[in-house]
Structures are given as structure tokens and as C-alpha cells.
Amino acid sequence: MTTPNATPSPAPRVNLRTPEVMTQVQAQVESHYRSEIVDRLRAHGGSITVAGVTVKLAKQFGFCYGVERAIDLAYASAKVFAGRRLFILGEIIHNPEVNEQIHALGIRNLVGKSGAPDLDALAAGDVVIVPAFGTDVATLERIKARGCQIVDTTCGDVMSVWKRVRQNAGDDVTSLIHGKARHEETMATASRAVHGGKGHYLIVLTLEETDWVCDYIRHGGDKEVFLKRFEGAYSEEFDPDLHLRRVGVANQTTMLRGETEEVQRRVKAALVDRDGAQAASESFRFFDTICGATQERQDALTEMLAQPMDLLLVVGGYNSSNTSHLAELGEAVVPTYFIGNASRMCSREQIRHFDLHTKKEIVTGNWLPAAPVVIGITAGASCPNNLIEETIVRVFELHGVPREALG
């Protein structure tokens, strides 16, 4: 018998991925997200032409292994822990349709409008799912302290970054994290960059912010101005005069590889200018921690963009970082429309799509050319195949081609 103030015992580990459970999970997941049309296109070169309308799929798109694993574990949790209260720390991935399916399984989102998880709602024995992005150390420890069963779906690529920033902390190297300061993954990474009470971090999103840092590395400056410029994006007691002496570049795994590499190049050049090449070899470090699936989708889109096409559709959640970068790559080459799903293609005359610059959904007119036309389609790592199928079908429907004609 425990006293009312006693700390609950840690929840035992439970294997969710038993053959029996996973057989049921796979059947349920496929019924929700699979697409016969997408499977058929993939098997036949990723292209289909009917009535002068050609749709091309990028060679790599849609769910990656880490996303599939996270979804499988969430579905398995609903089966194995049936009868217990199930919660999730925010969104399982950044796709609204998938998150609606997770909610339909009886899994409640702990994160409210404030953006912070309501951990006071938890009791011993509750099940808490950690999304694919991971979560910060303090939140994880609080959940453990309440005696909850934790189902951790954190992507392995994200955990690789955590390993690197923990190494930085142990070596008194400040982690310069290329990413979005309020993104769940970046916040989780930042919490590991102060591992064991050591270490510091600074988060930069753009090359302009990187240049601010590089200028301070080279010349110093007004510390208060610097701290105001990066408010909310650095560790407690961060001091640019002290903590930019040794720098290790890390990143949110879904950033553009070329941009992260440019951050690395500029920071290294600044340290060489300040310290000399030999000393900079000791004061600078970096690791290739871009997610493999993210890079594959970026490379596949780059390859597709080298071919003639009239427009590109990018399908996925508007808050998905890797999907946003696909849209960014596309709009530099061809008219590009970033859509949440097929319903955004209102008509031949109007499309509702997300504008990367205003961060709002806007309406564009006269967007869809008449046949003959070539339309490219890609999707981020968090977009299921059924949404891609609906997009393909809608494109043809708008040209008067019914679903039945697609085979």
C-alpha cells in the first residue's frame, strides 16, 4: 500500500508489435490510407495519361518509415490498451486527416490552444503517446513521474540528432540548431543540448539569421541587441561572448539539405576568420543529420522538376516542415500549389492553396490549363496515399475524365 504522496511506480514495458496485433493494425491502417491507384502508378513508372492529361508522380513521396512506424504504434496502442485512457502529446504527425483518424481511435490530444500539454490531467496507468517529433526532456520526466505508460514513437533520425547535441554539451560545444524554434522536434532537440546541466544552444531559421551569428563570431557586438534579436531561441544564461567560442551545427531533420549545408559553411568560415584554420578545426563541428526520407523526397522532386511540366501540386499538412520545403523547391521552377487535400481544387477556375510567404491559405484563379497538360504531384512524408489518390482523381475530373477511366 502506498501513501497519497508516494511517487507511482514506473509503468512496465509492453511489446506492442506482436504478430497478432500488427496483423490487425496493418489491415486497419491500409483500409484508412492505402490507394490502389497510387500503387498502380508506382508500378508503371509513376505516370498516367488520359485524354491529353498527364499526371506524373515524383519517384519518392508520401509516408516514410518513421511516419508509418508512429502510426502503427498509435493504432496498436488503441488495441493493446483498450479500456485505458489514451493520450498523445500533440499531433502524431503534421497531417490533419491522419490526426483526425488518431482521435477517432479514442486517443485524446493533451496539447490545447496554449500549445502546452495539460499534464495535470494524467493519472497513473494512463497511456501517453510521444509523437514522431519526440518531446522535450522535462515533459517526458513529468509524464514518467505520474506513473503513465509511455509509447514512444520518436523517429530514429531525430534521436540521431539528440545524440550529437548531447555530445556537444559534454564537450562544452554550443549547438547551433538550424530549424524552427517553436517546432516540436526543434524544442525536443534543444532540451537535449543542455544535457546533464551542461551545454548551450542557439536556434537559427534563415541564412539572414545565420549571418547575424557569423558577424558576431567575427567582430563581437552589442550583446543585448543580439539576445533581443534571438529572443526565445537560445538556452538559459546563453552568452554570445562566451558560448560562440566553440560551435556545433545541428538541424531539424526536415530542413532543406542545401540550406543546412550553407549554414555550416558560413559558420565554419566565420570561425576560420576569427581563429584561423587550424584552431577552427577544433572549435567547429557538424554532422549530416538531415532525415534520409526528407532528402529522398527533395531529390526526387528536383529530378522531376528538370522535366517539362505545366504545374506542380504539393499535397500535405500546411504545418508540415518537410512538405513546405517541397513547395519551396517547386515554386522556384514552375507554378506550384500547396494544397491540404483534393477539396482545395474548387474548380478549373479556382484553387485554394497555402502561400508560404503570407502563411495563409489563398485563392488563385485560372490555375488549371486545358489539355494537353502535364501536371506533377508530390507529397511530404506525412501525407497518406489516399489523399494523393484523391488529388489525382480530382485533376482528371476537372478535365472531364471520370475515375473509372483511370483503370
Contacts in CASP RR format, 6 or more apart in sequence:
PFRMAT RR
TARGET T0000
AUTHOR 0000-0000-0000
METHOD contacts of the structure
MODEL  1
MTTPNATPSPAPRVNLRTPEVMTQVQAQVESHYRSEIVDRLRAHGGSITV
AGVTVKLAKQFGFCYGVERAIDLAYASAKVFAGRRLFILGEIIHNPEVNE
QIHALGIRNLVGKSGAPDLDALAAGDVVIVPAFGTDVATLERIKARGCQI
VDTTCGDVMSVWKRVRQNAGDDVTSLIHGKARHEETMATASRAVHGGKGH
YLIVLTLEETDWVCDYIRHGGDKEVFLKRFEGAYSEEFDPDLHLRRVGVA
NQTTMLRGETEEVQRRVKAALVDRDGAQAASESFRFFDTICGATQERQDA
LTEMLAQPMDLLLVVGGYNSSNTSHLAELGEAVVPTYFIGNASRMCSREQ
IRHFDLHTKKEIVTGNWLPAAPVVIGITAGASCPNNLIEETIVRVFELHG
VPREALG
2 8 0 8 1.000
7 145 0 8 1.000
8 124 0 8 1.000
8 125 0 8 1.000
8 145 0 8 1.000
8 146 0 8 1.000
8 147 0 8 1.000
9 147 0 8 1.000
10 144 0 8 1.000
10 147 0 8 1.000
11 125 0 8 1.000
11 147 0 8 1.000
11 148 0 8 1.000
11 149 0 8 1.000
11 150 0 8 1.000
14 80 0 8 1.000
14 149 0 8 1.000
16 73 0 8 1.000
16 76 0 8 1.000
16 77 0 8 1.000
16 80 0 8 1.000
16 151 0 8 1.000
17 72 0 8 1.000
17 73 0 8 1.000
17 76 0 8 1.000
21 76 0 8 1.000
21 79 0 8 1.000
21 80 0 8 1.000
22 72 0 8 1.000
22 76 0 8 1.000
24 79 0 8 1.000
25 72 0 8 1.000
25 75 0 8 1.000
25 76 0 8 1.000
25 79 0 8 1.000
26 72 0 8 1.000
28 75 0 8 1.000
29 68 0 8 1.000
29 71 0 8 1.000
29 72 0 8 1.000
29 75 0 8 1.000
32 101 0 8 1.000
32 384 0 8 1.000
32 386 0 8 1.000
33 63 0 8 1.000
33 71 0 8 1.000
33 98 0 8 1.000
33 384 0 8 1.000
33 385 0 8 1.000
33 386 0 8 1.000
34 385 0 8 1.000
34 386 0 8 1.000
35 385 0 8 1.000
35 386 0 8 1.000
35 388 0 8 1.000
35 389 0 8 1.000
36 389 0 8 1.000
37 389 0 8 1.000
37 392 0 8 1.000
37 393 0 8 1.000
37 406 0 8 1.000
37 407 0 8 1.000
38 57 0 8 1.000
38 385 0 8 1.000
38 388 0 8 1.000
38 389 0 8 1.000
38 392 0 8 1.000
39 385 0 8 1.000
40 407 0 8 1.000
41 47 0 8 1.000
41 48 0 8 1.000
41 55 0 8 1.000
41 57 0 8 1.000
41 392 0 8 1.000
42 57 0 8 1.000
46 56 0 8 1.000
46 57 0 8 1.000
46 59 0 8 1.000
47 54 0 8 1.000
47 55 0 8 1.000
47 56 0 8 1.000
47 57 0 8 1.000
48 54 0 8 1.000
48 55 0 8 1.000
48 392 0 8 1.000
48 406 0 8 1.000
49 55 0 8 1.000
50 396 0 8 1.000
50 401 0 8 1.000
50 405 0 8 1.000
50 406 0 8 1.000
51 371 0 8 1.000
51 396 0 8 1.000
51 399 0 8 1.000
51 400 0 8 1.000
51 401 0 8 1.000
51 405 0 8 1.000
52 371 0 8 1.000
52 372 0 8 1.000
52 373 0 8 1.000
52 399 0 8 1.000
53 371 0 8 1.000
53 372 0 8 1.000
53 373 0 8 1.000
53 375 0 8 1.000
53 395 0 8 1.000
53 396 0 8 1.000
53 399 0 8 1.000
53 401 0 8 1.000
54 372 0 8 1.000
54 373 0 8 1.000
54 374 0 8 1.000
54 375 0 8 1.000
55 375 0 8 1.000
55 376 0 8 1.000
55 377 0 8 1.000
55 392 0 8 1.000
55 395 0 8 1.000
55 396 0 8 1.000
56 304 0 8 1.000
56 307 0 8 1.000
56 309 0 8 1.000
56 374 0 8 1.000
56 375 0 8 1.000
56 376 0 8 1.000
56 377 0 8 1.000
57 376 0 8 1.000
57 377 0 8 1.000
57 378 0 8 1.000
57 388 0 8 1.000
58 297 0 8 1.000
58 300 0 8 1.000
58 301 0 8 1.000
58 303 0 8 1.000
58 304 0 8 1.000
58 376 0 8 1.000
58 377 0 8 1.000
58 378 0 8 1.000
59 300 0 8 1.000
59 303 0 8 1.000
59 304 0 8 1.000
60 293 0 8 1.000
60 296 0 8 1.000
60 297 0 8 1.000
60 299 0 8 1.000
60 300 0 8 1.000
61 297 0 8 1.000
61 300 0 8 1.000
61 377 0 8 1.000
61 378 0 8 1.000
61 379 0 8 1.000
61 380 0 8 1.000
61 383 0 8 1.000
61 388 0 8 1.000
62 297 0 8 1.000
62 379 0 8 1.000
62 380 0 8 1.000
62 381 0 8 1.000
62 382 0 8 1.000
62 383 0 8 1.000
62 384 0 8 1.000
62 385 0 8 1.000
62 388 0 8 1.000
63 71 0 8 1.000
63 381 0 8 1.000
63 382 0 8 1.000
63 383 0 8 1.000
63 384 0 8 1.000
63 385 0 8 1.000
64 291 0 8 1.000
64 292 0 8 1.000
64 293 0 8 1.000
64 294 0 8 1.000
64 381 0 8 1.000
65 293 0 8 1.000
66 132 0 8 1.000
66 155 0 8 1.000
66 156 0 8 1.000
66 157 0 8 1.000
66 293 0 8 1.000
66 381 0 8 1.000
67 93 0 8 1.000
67 132 0 8 1.000
67 155 0 8 1.000
67 381 0 8 1.000
67 382 0 8 1.000
69 132 0 8 1.000
69 153 0 8 1.000
69 155 0 8 1.000
70 92 0 8 1.000
70 93 0 8 1.000
70 131 0 8 1.000
70 132 0 8 1.000
70 153 0 8 1.000
70 155 0 8 1.000
71 92 0 8 1.000
71 93 0 8 1.000
71 98 0 8 1.000
71 102 0 8 1.000
73 129 0 8 1.000
73 151 0 8 1.000
73 153 0 8 1.000
74 88 0 8 1.000
74 92 0 8 1.000
74 102 0 8 1.000
74 105 0 8 1.000
74 107 0 8 1.000
74 129 0 8 1.000
74 151 0 8 1.000
74 153 0 8 1.000
75 105 0 8 1.000
77 86 0 8 1.000
77 107 0 8 1.000
77 127 0 8 1.000
77 129 0 8 1.000
77 151 0 8 1.000
78 86 0 8 1.000
78 105 0 8 1.000
78 106 0 8 1.000
78 107 0 8 1.000
81 127 0 8 1.000
81 149 0 8 1.000
84 125 0 8 1.000
84 126 0 8 1.000
84 127 0 8 1.000
84 149 0 8 1.000
85 108 0 8 1.000
85 123 0 8 1.000
85 125 0 8 1.000
85 126 0 8 1.000
85 127 0 8 1.000
86 105 0 8 1.000
86 106 0 8 1.000
86 107 0 8 1.000
86 108 0 8 1.000
86 126 0 8 1.000
86 127 0 8 1.000
86 129 0 8 1.000
87 107 0 8 1.000
87 108 0 8 1.000
87 109 0 8 1.000
87 110 0 8 1.000
87 121 0 8 1.000
87 122 0 8 1.000
87 126 0 8 1.000
87 127 0 8 1.000
87 128 0 8 1.000
87 129 0 8 1.000
88 102 0 8 1.000
88 107 0 8 1.000
88 108 0 8 1.000
88 109 0 8 1.000
88 110 0 8 1.000
88 128 0 8 1.000
88 129 0 8 1.000
88 131 0 8 1.000
89 110 0 8 1.000
89 111 0 8 1.000
89 117 0 8 1.000
89 128 0 8 1.000
89 129 0 8 1.000
89 130 0 8 1.000
89 131 0 8 1.000
89 134 0 8 1.000
89 135 0 8 1.000
89 139 0 8 1.000
90 109 0 8 1.000
90 110 0 8 1.000
90 111 0 8 1.000
90 117 0 8 1.000
90 131 0 8 1.000
90 184 0 8 1.000
91 99 0 8 1.000
91 109 0 8 1.000
91 131 0 8 1.000
92 98 0 8 1.000
92 99 0 8 1.000
92 102 0 8 1.000
92 129 0 8 1.000
92 131 0 8 1.000
92 132 0 8 1.000
92 153 0 8 1.000
93 99 0 8 1.000
93 131 0 8 1.000
93 132 0 8 1.000
93 320 0 8 1.000
93 382 0 8 1.000
94 317 0 8 1.000
94 319 0 8 1.000
94 320 0 8 1.000
94 321 0 8 1.000
94 323 0 8 1.000
94 382 0 8 1.000
95 316 0 8 1.000
95 317 0 8 1.000
95 320 0 8 1.000
95 382 0 8 1.000
95 383 0 8 1.000
95 384 0 8 1.000
95 387 0 8 1.000
96 317 0 8 1.000
96 340 0 8 1.000
97 341 0 8 1.000
97 384 0 8 1.000
97 387 0 8 1.000
98 382 0 8 1.000
98 384 0 8 1.000
99 109 0 8 1.000
103 109 0 8 1.000
107 129 0 8 1.000
110 117 0 8 1.000
110 118 0 8 1.000
110 119 0 8 1.000
110 121 0 8 1.000
110 122 0 8 1.000
110 128 0 8 1.000
111 117 0 8 1.000
111 118 0 8 1.000
112 118 0 8 1.000
117 139 0 8 1.000
119 139 0 8 1.000
119 142 0 8 1.000
119 143 0 8 1.000
119 146 0 8 1.000
122 128 0 8 1.000
122 143 0 8 1.000
122 146 0 8 1.000
122 148 0 8 1.000
123 146 0 8 1.000
123 148 0 8 1.000
124 146 0 8 1.000
124 147 0 8 1.000
124 148 0 8 1.000
125 147 0 8 1.000
125 148 0 8 1.000
125 149 0 8 1.000
126 146 0 8 1.000
126 147 0 8 1.000
126 148 0 8 1.000
126 149 0 8 1.000
127 148 0 8 1.000
127 149 0 8 1.000
127 150 0 8 1.000
127 151 0 8 1.000
128 143 0 8 1.000
128 148 0 8 1.000
128 149 0 8 1.000
128 150 0 8 1.000
128 151 0 8 1.000
129 151 0 8 1.000
129 153 0 8 1.000
130 140 0 8 1.000
130 150 0 8 1.000
130 151 0 8 1.000
130 152 0 8 1.000
130 153 0 8 1.000
130 154 0 8 1.000
131 153 0 8 1.000
131 154 0 8 1.000
131 184 0 8 1.000
132 153 0 8 1.000
132 154 0 8 1.000
132 155 0 8 1.000
132 158 0 8 1.000
133 154 0 8 1.000
133 155 0 8 1.000
133 158 0 8 1.000
133 183 0 8 1.000
133 184 0 8 1.000
133 185 0 8 1.000
133 188 0 8 1.000
134 152 0 8 1.000
134 153 0 8 1.000
134 154 0 8 1.000
134 155 0 8 1.000
134 158 0 8 1.000
134 184 0 8 1.000
134 185 0 8 1.000
134 188 0 8 1.000
135 154 0 8 1.000
135 184 0 8 1.000
135 188 0 8 1.000
136 187 0 8 1.000
136 188 0 8 1.000
136 190 0 8 1.000
136 191 0 8 1.000
137 191 0 8 1.000
137 192 0 8 1.000
138 191 0 8 1.000
140 150 0 8 1.000
143 150 0 8 1.000
144 150 0 8 1.000
154 188 0 8 1.000
155 253 0 8 1.000
155 291 0 8 1.000
157 253 0 8 1.000
157 289 0 8 1.000
157 291 0 8 1.000
157 292 0 8 1.000
157 293 0 8 1.000
158 185 0 8 1.000
158 188 0 8 1.000
158 189 0 8 1.000
158 253 0 8 1.000
158 291 0 8 1.000
160 289 0 8 1.000
161 189 0 8 1.000
161 250 0 8 1.000
161 251 0 8 1.000
161 253 0 8 1.000
161 289 0 8 1.000
162 188 0 8 1.000
162 189 0 8 1.000
162 192 0 8 1.000
164 175 0 8 1.000
164 250 0 8 1.000
164 287 0 8 1.000
164 289 0 8 1.000
165 175 0 8 1.000
165 177 0 8 1.000
165 189 0 8 1.000
165 190 0 8 1.000
165 192 0 8 1.000
165 193 0 8 1.000
165 195 0 8 1.000
165 201 0 8 1.000
165 250 0 8 1.000
166 192 0 8 1.000
166 193 0 8 1.000
166 195 0 8 1.000
167 173 0 8 1.000
168 174 0 8 1.000
168 175 0 8 1.000
168 193 0 8 1.000
168 199 0 8 1.000
168 248 0 8 1.000
168 250 0 8 1.000
168 285 0 8 1.000
169 175 0 8 1.000
169 192 0 8 1.000
169 193 0 8 1.000
169 194 0 8 1.000
169 195 0 8 1.000
169 196 0 8 1.000
169 197 0 8 1.000
169 198 0 8 1.000
169 199 0 8 1.000
170 195 0 8 1.000
170 198 0 8 1.000
170 199 0 8 1.000
171 246 0 8 1.000
172 198 0 8 1.000
172 199 0 8 1.000
172 246 0 8 1.000
173 199 0 8 1.000
173 246 0 8 1.000
173 247 0 8 1.000
173 248 0 8 1.000
173 285 0 8 1.000
174 199 0 8 1.000
174 200 0 8 1.000
174 201 0 8 1.000
174 202 0 8 1.000
174 238 0 8 1.000
174 243 0 8 1.000
174 244 0 8 1.000
174 245 0 8 1.000
174 246 0 8 1.000
174 247 0 8 1.000
174 248 0 8 1.000
175 189 0 8 1.000
175 190 0 8 1.000
175 193 0 8 1.000
175 199 0 8 1.000
175 200 0 8 1.000
175 201 0 8 1.000
175 202 0 8 1.000
175 248 0 8 1.000
175 249 0 8 1.000
175 250 0 8 1.000
176 201 0 8 1.000
176 202 0 8 1.000
176 203 0 8 1.000
176 204 0 8 1.000
176 213 0 8 1.000
176 247 0 8 1.000
176 248 0 8 1.000
176 249 0 8 1.000
176 250 0 8 1.000
176 263 0 8 1.000
176 267 0 8 1.000
177 186 0 8 1.000
177 189 0 8 1.000
177 190 0 8 1.000
177 193 0 8 1.000
177 201 0 8 1.000
177 202 0 8 1.000
177 203 0 8 1.000
177 204 0 8 1.000
177 250 0 8 1.000
177 251 0 8 1.000
177 252 0 8 1.000
178 203 0 8 1.000
178 204 0 8 1.000
178 205 0 8 1.000
178 210 0 8 1.000
178 249 0 8 1.000
178 250 0 8 1.000
178 251 0 8 1.000
178 252 0 8 1.000
178 255 0 8 1.000
178 259 0 8 1.000
178 260 0 8 1.000
178 263 0 8 1.000
179 186 0 8 1.000
179 203 0 8 1.000
179 204 0 8 1.000
179 205 0 8 1.000
179 251 0 8 1.000
179 252 0 8 1.000
179 255 0 8 1.000
180 186 0 8 1.000
180 203 0 8 1.000
180 205 0 8 1.000
180 252 0 8 1.000
180 321 0 8 1.000
181 187 0 8 1.000
181 203 0 8 1.000
181 205 0 8 1.000
181 232 0 8 1.000
181 233 0 8 1.000
183 252 0 8 1.000
183 321 0 8 1.000
185 252 0 8 1.000
185 253 0 8 1.000
185 254 0 8 1.000
186 203 0 8 1.000
186 252 0 8 1.000
189 250 0 8 1.000
189 252 0 8 1.000
190 201 0 8 1.000
190 203 0 8 1.000
190 235 0 8 1.000
193 199 0 8 1.000
193 200 0 8 1.000
193 201 0 8 1.000
193 235 0 8 1.000
193 250 0 8 1.000
194 200 0 8 1.000
194 201 0 8 1.000
194 235 0 8 1.000
194 236 0 8 1.000
199 235 0 8 1.000
200 234 0 8 1.000
200 235 0 8 1.000
200 237 0 8 1.000
200 238 0 8 1.000
200 243 0 8 1.000
201 234 0 8 1.000
201 235 0 8 1.000
201 238 0 8 1.000
202 213 0 8 1.000
202 230 0 8 1.000
202 233 0 8 1.000
202 234 0 8 1.000
202 235 0 8 1.000
202 238 0 8 1.000
202 240 0 8 1.000
202 243 0 8 1.000
202 244 0 8 1.000
203 230 0 8 1.000
203 233 0 8 1.000
203 234 0 8 1.000
204 210 0 8 1.000
204 212 0 8 1.000
204 213 0 8 1.000
204 230 0 8 1.000
204 233 0 8 1.000
204 263 0 8 1.000
207 259 0 8 1.000
207 262 0 8 1.000
207 263 0 8 1.000
207 266 0 8 1.000
209 229 0 8 1.000
209 230 0 8 1.000
210 262 0 8 1.000
210 263 0 8 1.000
210 266 0 8 1.000
210 267 0 8 1.000
211 266 0 8 1.000
212 226 0 8 1.000
212 229 0 8 1.000
212 230 0 8 1.000
213 244 0 8 1.000
213 267 0 8 1.000
213 270 0 8 1.000
214 266 0 8 1.000
214 267 0 8 1.000
214 269 0 8 1.000
214 270 0 8 1.000
215 270 0 8 1.000
216 226 0 8 1.000
216 240 0 8 1.000
216 244 0 8 1.000
217 244 0 8 1.000
217 247 0 8 1.000
217 267 0 8 1.000
217 270 0 8 1.000
217 271 0 8 1.000
217 273 0 8 1.000
217 274 0 8 1.000
218 270 0 8 1.000
218 273 0 8 1.000
218 274 0 8 1.000
220 240 0 8 1.000
220 241 0 8 1.000
223 239 0 8 1.000
223 240 0 8 1.000
223 241 0 8 1.000
226 240 0 8 1.000
227 234 0 8 1.000
227 238 0 8 1.000
227 240 0 8 1.000
245 283 0 8 1.000
246 282 0 8 1.000
246 283 0 8 1.000
246 284 0 8 1.000
247 267 0 8 1.000
247 271 0 8 1.000
247 283 0 8 1.000
247 284 0 8 1.000
247 285 0 8 1.000
248 267 0 8 1.000
248 284 0 8 1.000
248 285 0 8 1.000
248 286 0 8 1.000
249 260 0 8 1.000
249 263 0 8 1.000
249 264 0 8 1.000
249 267 0 8 1.000
249 284 0 8 1.000
249 285 0 8 1.000
249 286 0 8 1.000
250 286 0 8 1.000
250 287 0 8 1.000
250 289 0 8 1.000
251 260 0 8 1.000
251 263 0 8 1.000
251 289 0 8 1.000
251 290 0 8 1.000
252 321 0 8 1.000
253 289 0 8 1.000
253 290 0 8 1.000
253 291 0 8 1.000
253 294 0 8 1.000
254 291 0 8 1.000
254 294 0 8 1.000
254 320 0 8 1.000
254 321 0 8 1.000
254 322 0 8 1.000
254 325 0 8 1.000
254 381 0 8 1.000
255 290 0 8 1.000
255 321 0 8 1.000
255 325 0 8 1.000
256 298 0 8 1.000
256 325 0 8 1.000
256 328 0 8 1.000
256 329 0 8 1.000
257 290 0 8 1.000
257 295 0 8 1.000
257 298 0 8 1.000
260 290 0 8 1.000
264 286 0 8 1.000
267 284 0 8 1.000
268 280 0 8 1.000
268 284 0 8 1.000
268 286 0 8 1.000
271 280 0 8 1.000
271 283 0 8 1.000
271 284 0 8 1.000
272 280 0 8 1.000
274 280 0 8 1.000
275 283 0 8 1.000
291 322 0 8 1.000
291 381 0 8 1.000
293 381 0 8 1.000
294 322 0 8 1.000
294 325 0 8 1.000
294 381 0 8 1.000
297 322 0 8 1.000
297 326 0 8 1.000
297 378 0 8 1.000
297 380 0 8 1.000
297 381 0 8 1.000
298 325 0 8 1.000
298 326 0 8 1.000
298 329 0 8 1.000
300 378 0 8 1.000
301 326 0 8 1.000
301 329 0 8 1.000
301 330 0 8 1.000
301 378 0 8 1.000
302 329 0 8 1.000
304 376 0 8 1.000
304 378 0 8 1.000
305 312 0 8 1.000
305 329 0 8 1.000
305 330 0 8 1.000
305 333 0 8 1.000
305 334 0 8 1.000
308 374 0 8 1.000
309 334 0 8 1.000
309 374 0 8 1.000
309 375 0 8 1.000
309 376 0 8 1.000
310 334 0 8 1.000
310 335 0 8 1.000
310 369 0 8 1.000
310 373 0 8 1.000
310 374 0 8 1.000
310 375 0 8 1.000
311 334 0 8 1.000
311 335 0 8 1.000
311 336 0 8 1.000
311 337 0 8 1.000
311 367 0 8 1.000
311 368 0 8 1.000
311 369 0 8 1.000
311 373 0 8 1.000
311 375 0 8 1.000
311 376 0 8 1.000
312 330 0 8 1.000
312 333 0 8 1.000
312 334 0 8 1.000
312 335 0 8 1.000
312 336 0 8 1.000
312 337 0 8 1.000
312 375 0 8 1.000
312 376 0 8 1.000
312 377 0 8 1.000
312 378 0 8 1.000
313 336 0 8 1.000
313 337 0 8 1.000
313 339 0 8 1.000
313 375 0 8 1.000
313 376 0 8 1.000
313 377 0 8 1.000
313 378 0 8 1.000
313 391 0 8 1.000
313 395 0 8 1.000
314 323 0 8 1.000
314 326 0 8 1.000
314 327 0 8 1.000
314 330 0 8 1.000
314 336 0 8 1.000
314 337 0 8 1.000
314 338 0 8 1.000
314 339 0 8 1.000
314 377 0 8 1.000
314 378 0 8 1.000
314 379 0 8 1.000
314 380 0 8 1.000
315 323 0 8 1.000
315 339 0 8 1.000
315 340 0 8 1.000
315 341 0 8 1.000
315 377 0 8 1.000
315 378 0 8 1.000
315 379 0 8 1.000
315 380 0 8 1.000
315 383 0 8 1.000
315 387 0 8 1.000
315 388 0 8 1.000
315 391 0 8 1.000
316 323 0 8 1.000
316 338 0 8 1.000
316 339 0 8 1.000
316 340 0 8 1.000
316 341 0 8 1.000
316 379 0 8 1.000
316 380 0 8 1.000
316 382 0 8 1.000
316 383 0 8 1.000
316 387 0 8 1.000
317 323 0 8 1.000
317 340 0 8 1.000
317 382 0 8 1.000
317 383 0 8 1.000
318 324 0 8 1.000
318 338 0 8 1.000
318 340 0 8 1.000
318 354 0 8 1.000
318 361 0 8 1.000
320 380 0 8 1.000
320 381 0 8 1.000
320 382 0 8 1.000
320 383 0 8 1.000
322 380 0 8 1.000
322 381 0 8 1.000
322 382 0 8 1.000
323 338 0 8 1.000
323 379 0 8 1.000
323 380 0 8 1.000
323 381 0 8 1.000
323 382 0 8 1.000
323 383 0 8 1.000
324 338 0 8 1.000
324 356 0 8 1.000
326 378 0 8 1.000
326 379 0 8 1.000
326 380 0 8 1.000
327 336 0 8 1.000
327 338 0 8 1.000
327 354 0 8 1.000
327 356 0 8 1.000
328 356 0 8 1.000
330 336 0 8 1.000
331 356 0 8 1.000
335 367 0 8 1.000
337 344 0 8 1.000
337 351 0 8 1.000
337 353 0 8 1.000
337 364 0 8 1.000
337 367 0 8 1.000
338 353 0 8 1.000
338 354 0 8 1.000
338 356 0 8 1.000
339 345 0 8 1.000
339 351 0 8 1.000
339 352 0 8 1.000
339 353 0 8 1.000
339 354 0 8 1.000
339 391 0 8 1.000
340 354 0 8 1.000
340 387 0 8 1.000
341 387 0 8 1.000
341 390 0 8 1.000
341 391 0 8 1.000
342 387 0 8 1.000
342 390 0 8 1.000
342 391 0 8 1.000
342 393 0 8 1.000
342 394 0 8 1.000
344 351 0 8 1.000
344 352 0 8 1.000
344 353 0 8 1.000
344 361 0 8 1.000
345 351 0 8 1.000
345 368 0 8 1.000
345 391 0 8 1.000
345 394 0 8 1.000
345 395 0 8 1.000
345 398 0 8 1.000
346 352 0 8 1.000
346 363 0 8 1.000
347 398 0 8 1.000
348 368 0 8 1.000
348 398 0 8 1.000
349 365 0 8 1.000
349 366 0 8 1.000
349 367 0 8 1.000
350 363 0 8 1.000
350 364 0 8 1.000
350 365 0 8 1.000
350 367 0 8 1.000
351 363 0 8 1.000
351 364 0 8 1.000
351 365 0 8 1.000
351 367 0 8 1.000
351 368 0 8 1.000
352 361 0 8 1.000
352 362 0 8 1.000
352 363 0 8 1.000
353 361 0 8 1.000
353 362 0 8 1.000
353 364 0 8 1.000
354 360 0 8 1.000
354 361 0 8 1.000
354 362 0 8 1.000
355 361 0 8 1.000
355 362 0 8 1.000
368 395 0 8 1.000
368 398 0 8 1.000
370 399 0 8 1.000
371 399 0 8 1.000
373 399 0 8 1.000
375 395 0 8 1.000
377 388 0 8 1.000
377 391 0 8 1.000
377 392 0 8 1.000
377 395 0 8 1.000
379 387 0 8 1.000
379 388 0 8 1.000
392 406 0 8 1.000
393 403 0 8 1.000
393 406 0 8 1.000
396 402 0 8 1.000
396 403 0 8 1.000
396 405 0 8 1.000
396 406 0 8 1.000
397 403 0 8 1.000
END
